[in-house]
């Protein structure tokens, strides 16, 4: 948003390296899989991003938006409820 695209790309690549390090130590770390997937997608590595997402969903099929406490504030909003219905 502030025009520092190269800095953002570098931070994203560092996030990938760190997530891969965590996954080397614990290959079932849901958060590392999720964050790595997002960073890989942003970096244009779509096939790897999809594979990480697939692994995360296979390991934790119920650990998704419906159960994420970050979305608690939105749970009663009718628009959020419709969004959840569309995701199923």
Phi and psi restraints in degrees (value plus and minus 20) as a CYANA .aco file:
   2 UNK   PHI    -124.9   -84.9
   2 UNK   PSI      -7.3    32.7
   3 UNK   PHI      63.7   103.7
   3 UNK   PSI      -4.7    35.3
   4 UNK   PHI    -122.5   -82.5
   4 UNK   PSI      38.9    78.9
   5 UNK   PHI     -84.8   -44.8
   5 UNK   PSI     -61.0   -21.0
   6 UNK   PHI     -85.1   -45.1
   6 UNK   PSI     -59.0   -19.0
   7 UNK   PHI     -82.9   -42.9
   7 UNK   PSI     -62.1   -22.1
   8 UNK   PHI     -83.7   -43.7
   8 UNK   PSI     -61.0   -21.0
   9 UNK   PHI     -83.4   -43.4
   9 UNK   PSI     -61.6   -21.6
  10 UNK   PHI     -84.8   -44.8
  10 UNK   PSI     -61.5   -21.5
  11 UNK   PHI     -83.1   -43.1
  11 UNK   PSI     -61.4   -21.4
  12 UNK   PHI     -81.8   -41.8
  12 UNK   PSI     -61.3   -21.3
  13 UNK   PHI     -86.9   -46.9
  13 UNK   PSI     -56.9   -16.9
  14 UNK   PHI     -85.5   -45.5
  14 UNK   PSI     -57.8   -17.8
  15 UNK   PHI     -81.7   -41.7
  15 UNK   PSI     -59.1   -19.1
  16 UNK   PHI     -82.7   -42.7
  16 UNK   PSI     -66.8   -26.8
  17 UNK   PHI     -80.0   -40.0
  17 UNK   PSI     -64.6   -24.6
  18 UNK   PHI     -86.8   -46.8
  18 UNK   PSI     -62.1   -22.1
  19 UNK   PHI     -83.8   -43.8
  19 UNK   PSI     -60.7   -20.7
  20 UNK   PHI     -83.3   -43.3
  20 UNK   PSI     -55.8   -15.8
  21 UNK   PHI     -84.5   -44.5
  21 UNK   PSI     -66.1   -26.1
  22 UNK   PHI     -81.2   -41.2
  22 UNK   PSI     -62.8   -22.8
  23 UNK   PHI     -89.0   -49.0
  23 UNK   PSI     -47.2    -7.2
  24 UNK   PHI     -86.7   -46.7
  24 UNK   PSI     -53.4   -13.4
  25 UNK   PHI    -102.8   -62.8
  25 UNK   PSI     -54.4   -14.4
  26 UNK   PHI    -165.2  -125.2
  26 UNK   PSI      69.3   109.3
  27 UNK   PHI     -85.9   -45.9
  27 UNK   PSI     -26.0    14.0
  28 UNK   PHI    -132.0   -92.0
  28 UNK   PSI       2.1    42.1
  29 UNK   PHI     -94.5   -54.5
  29 UNK   PSI      86.6   126.6
  30 UNK   PHI     -81.1   -41.1
  30 UNK   PSI     -62.5   -22.5
  31 UNK   PHI     -85.9   -45.9
  31 UNK   PSI     -63.1   -23.1
  32 UNK   PHI     -82.9   -42.9
  32 UNK   PSI     -61.1   -21.1
  33 UNK   PHI     -81.7   -41.7
  33 UNK   PSI     -64.5   -24.5
  34 UNK   PHI     -86.2   -46.2
  34 UNK   PSI     -68.0   -28.0
  35 UNK   PHI     -86.9   -46.9
  35 UNK   PSI     -58.8   -18.8
  36 UNK   PHI     -83.1   -43.1
  36 UNK   PSI     -61.0   -21.0
  37 UNK   PHI     -79.1   -39.1
  37 UNK   PSI     -67.3   -27.3
  38 UNK   PHI     -83.0   -43.0
  38 UNK   PSI     -66.2   -26.2
  39 UNK   PHI     -83.8   -43.8
  39 UNK   PSI     -60.6   -20.6
  40 UNK   PHI     -83.6   -43.6
  40 UNK   PSI     -61.6   -21.6
  41 UNK   PHI     -82.8   -42.8
  41 UNK   PSI     -66.1   -26.1
  42 UNK   PHI     -81.5   -41.5
  42 UNK   PSI     -49.3    -9.3
  43 UNK   PHI    -105.4   -65.4
  43 UNK   PSI     -18.2    21.8
  44 UNK   PHI      65.0   105.0
  44 UNK   PSI     -12.0    28.0
  45 UNK   PHI    -115.3   -75.3
  45 UNK   PSI      46.6    86.6
  46 UNK   PHI     -82.5   -42.5
  46 UNK   PSI     -61.8   -21.8
  47 UNK   PHI     -82.4   -42.4
  47 UNK   PSI     -63.6   -23.6
  48 UNK   PHI     -87.5   -47.5
  48 UNK   PSI     -57.3   -17.3
  49 UNK   PHI     -82.5   -42.5
  49 UNK   PSI     -63.6   -23.6
  50 UNK   PHI     -85.3   -45.3
  50 UNK   PSI     -61.1   -21.1
  51 UNK   PHI     -81.7   -41.7
  51 UNK   PSI     -63.2   -23.2
  52 UNK   PHI     -83.0   -43.0
  52 UNK   PSI     -63.1   -23.1
  53 UNK   PHI     -82.7   -42.7
  53 UNK   PSI     -62.7   -22.7
  54 UNK   PHI     -80.9   -40.9
  54 UNK   PSI     -64.9   -24.9
  55 UNK   PHI     -80.7   -40.7
  55 UNK   PSI     -63.8   -23.8
  56 UNK   PHI     -82.1   -42.1
  56 UNK   PSI     -64.6   -24.6
  57 UNK   PHI     -88.7   -48.7
  57 UNK   PSI     -54.0   -14.0
  58 UNK   PHI     -87.0   -47.0
  58 UNK   PSI     -59.9   -19.9
  59 UNK   PHI     -96.4   -56.4
  59 UNK   PSI     -56.6   -16.6
  60 UNK   PHI    -154.4  -114.4
  60 UNK   PSI      47.8    87.8
  61 UNK   PHI     -84.1   -44.1
  61 UNK   PSI     -43.9    -3.9
  62 UNK   PHI    -118.2   -78.2
  62 UNK   PSI     -20.0    20.0
  63 UNK   PHI    -115.5   -75.5
  63 UNK   PSI      58.7    98.7
  64 UNK   PHI    -161.3  -121.3
  64 UNK   PSI    -182.6  -142.6
  65 UNK   PHI     -74.9   -34.9
  65 UNK   PSI     -55.8   -15.8
  66 UNK   PHI     -82.0   -42.0
  66 UNK   PSI     -45.6    -5.6
  67 UNK   PHI    -135.8   -95.8
  67 UNK   PSI     -20.1    19.9
  68 UNK   PHI     -99.0   -59.0
  68 UNK   PSI      99.2   139.2
  69 UNK   PHI     -83.9   -43.9
  69 UNK   PSI     -36.9     3.1
  70 UNK   PHI     -83.0   -43.0
  70 UNK   PSI     -42.0    -2.0
  71 UNK   PHI    -119.3   -79.3
  71 UNK   PSI     -14.3    25.7
  72 UNK   PHI     -75.8   -35.8
  72 UNK   PSI     -58.2   -18.2
  73 UNK   PHI     -85.2   -45.2
  73 UNK   PSI     -40.5    -0.5
  74 UNK   PHI    -118.1   -78.1
  74 UNK   PSI     -28.3    11.7
  75 UNK   PHI     -74.5   -34.5
  75 UNK   PSI     -54.9   -14.9
  76 UNK   PHI    -108.9   -68.9
  76 UNK   PSI     -25.6    14.4
  77 UNK   PHI     -94.8   -54.8
  77 UNK   PSI     106.2   146.2
  78 UNK   PHI     -78.1   -38.1
  78 UNK   PSI     -53.5   -13.5
  79 UNK   PHI     -86.0   -46.0
  79 UNK   PSI     -59.2   -19.2
  80 UNK   PHI     -86.5   -46.5
  80 UNK   PSI     -61.1   -21.1
  81 UNK   PHI     -80.7   -40.7
  81 UNK   PSI     -61.5   -21.5
  82 UNK   PHI     -84.7   -44.7
  82 UNK   PSI     -60.4   -20.4
  83 UNK   PHI     -79.4   -39.4
  83 UNK   PSI     -66.0   -26.0
  84 UNK   PHI     -81.2   -41.2
  84 UNK   PSI     -60.8   -20.8
  85 UNK   PHI     -82.3   -42.3
  85 UNK   PSI     -58.2   -18.2
  86 UNK   PHI     -90.8   -50.8
  86 UNK   PSI     -44.3    -4.3
  87 UNK   PHI     -99.1   -59.1
  87 UNK   PSI     -38.7     1.3
